[in-house]
Amino acid sequence: MPAIDGMDEDHWYSLVSSVSAGTCTLMLGPGAVTGTLDGERMPVHVALATYMKQRLLADPDDPLRSRHETLDPYKPSSVAQVVLRQCDPAQVKRWVEGFSEVFDVDDAVFADLAALPFALVINTSPVSVVFELFRRTNSATTSFFYDRTGRQPAMLPELSDRSPVVYHLYGSLENPRSMILSDSDRLDFIVKVARSSPALPLNLTSALQDPDRSFLFLGFDLTDWHFRVLLHILAENAPRNYTSFAAELETAPIDAETRDFYRSSHKVHFFAGDIAAFASELRRRVTTGVGDGDGDGDVDRPRREALVAPEAPVVFICHASEDADEARRIAEGLRAAGIQTWVDKENLRGGVRWSDMIDRTIRDEVDYVVVLQSPAMKAKDEGYVNREIDAALERQRDFRYPRVFLIPAVIDDPQNRLDIPRLVDLQWVDVSPAAGLSSLVRAIRLDLDHQQRAAS
């Protein structure tokens, strides 16, 4: 086994358990991506700064050439500050694209990481190579980025290790002005995220703040105060139930005070060693399904109930009492996708008048009503569930197309759809166990995006 300092069998067991259960978020810093530029191996952010310095020095008649010669690529943000002051976004994009053509990436580590069941990968590297490497392993991988200059999607697609999301936290070349390269950019980014202007996607926020999820930090300078502030904002200082893990950089040794900060605030355990060797060993252990690598037994699975952000939309699940188990399944799936739910038996308090509470909830307190259509629901010629449907249809009248409030859902055979005027005219979704909840989550996400476009 490769020597990974700081990882005993208990720590491996904890990390493998979290990764195997799909409750670990992979956080990739710029130091996680290495490669060669002009025959020299270096981290991607240092290589990009080196390339940009070369471009600055390309003009022999530049009166600032002598100043550019003193730039230190091992202080990438300082190089970026000069570049951004001297060049416009289109030129920066051209330079980054040119850099990507000549930088030879060490991709072995990503073959191992991409083979692991990470549903969410947060990338802060300044190029798109991380997404390309993950997509090479899993073609269903999708990519999104934080655009501090414009509108954000209200939600990401459903987070699943079958179709992982690589989220470029520090922007993308799709909009060069979104990229976080200099210290000024980083300060602006922190302010915008803290003010939710624009806000991060709701289910991304939910995942980052979930105390039952852990982080694996690779390639970050954990001594950097920018990173401390960023982590505090992203995770909202939420207490962690499970240990997170962080690789120490050789170039940025961590002192006792910094260790204590991360341990007490975020339950982070540190290890040291080659990232490629670590990723290979982690893949081996997850593949064998054991924490100690001895091929004996299964790892424990952390509890998967997700924390949902307070600002997440609320869905009222209207169902026949006979379909309570299906309602519970759908509620759990929506919460895992970062969406709050309202289910009568879970949300009604003792002593509250049923009719008053339900009417007020549908009218004033929820963002969507999902009607679960089934043989049991179809047989309800009489029952309070019909009043719930009527109340939801009445509120749907307040919304102008293409906005939606009431979403009909089928949990088995579409032949069991309800033949109710106005309800039959609404687009229905399949939420049967075989189909899953992707169509329902997509319908909600599209409506939230429409709301954002209308408000901007």
QUIGI-V446334 format. One record per helix or strand of 2 or more residues. SS is the DSSP state (helix for helix, strand for strand). FROM is the first residue (numbers start at 1). TO is the last residue. If there is no record, write none. Layout:
BEGIN
ss=SS from=FROM to=TO
ss=SS from=FROM to=TO
END
This chain:
BEGIN
ss=helix from=9 to=20
ss=strand from=24 to=28
ss=helix from=30 to=32
ss=strand from=34 to=37
ss=strand from=40 to=43
ss=helix from=44 to=56
ss=helix from=65 to=69
ss=helix from=76 to=86
ss=helix from=89 to=102
ss=strand from=104 to=105
ss=helix from=108 to=114
ss=strand from=120 to=123
ss=helix from=129 to=137
ss=strand from=142 to=145
ss=strand from=165 to=168
ss=helix from=176 to=178
ss=helix from=183 to=194
ss=helix from=202 to=209
ss=strand from=214 to=218
ss=helix from=225 to=235
ss=strand from=244 to=247
ss=helix from=256 to=266
ss=strand from=268 to=272
ss=helix from=275 to=288
ss=strand from=314 to=318
ss=helix from=321 to=336
ss=strand from=340 to=342
ss=helix from=344 to=347
ss=helix from=354 to=365
ss=strand from=368 to=373
ss=helix from=375 to=378
ss=helix from=384 to=396
ss=strand from=406 to=410
ss=helix from=414 to=416
ss=strand from=429 to=430
ss=helix from=438 to=455
END
